[in-house]
């Protein structure tokens, strides 16, 4: 019985370690994706500025007027 309990404990610990490892990998990938989205948003904003597009109230976009 003691051996069986030890085997179960070992398996439980192995599974727990795997779950924690997967969560850490997932969180790292999520953080990387968040940084990439932030970079993409910045690049889009830069391109819009270069193209002369201004952001108005809400989500409407109109070309900037040349003065």
Protein Blocks (a to p, Z undefined) as FASTA:
>chain_A
ZZmmmmmmmmmmmmmmmmmmmmmmmmmmmmmmmmmmmmmmmmmmmmmmmnopacdehjbd
cddddZZ
